[in-house]
């Protein structure tokens, strides 16, 4: 074998060996995989089944007003008068009323107060009349079997005599007058008036 042929065979052998080594390296080589963290999926929170309590929307709308003075009895002297106390609840559902009234004991005598028709069978829990200072404390509630009342009507009636028939007099609601109603922690009372009494001879 000639020398050039031998060199050629050696070159081919080395070239073939190099290709073989390169092929083996590629088959064994696996590039490092960069593992990406999974993208978090944002899911909406489930809607709560718990109902949110609405704010108390009830407001004081009840009024207490004196009605018209009437002669209850004219057979004796002095005459007996009656004065209705009217309640108008508006949207309030009333369960109890406490009346605190002021009158002139030098003019009005034999003062009395009785429940009227607003509550069907009321429970009278306070009935105090102080004739020395002219003060009435009167409280009544609905019967346990009765629903709260939402209407206008007469809550109570005052009866009295006039010691001095020619002298006018005034009966007023005091600040401690109170009305309880469903949905309200404070008084449901919004307004009152005064009774200006003028007696005939």
Order of alpha helices (4+ residues) and beta strands (2+ residues): alpha-beta-beta-beta-beta-beta-beta-beta-beta-beta-beta-beta
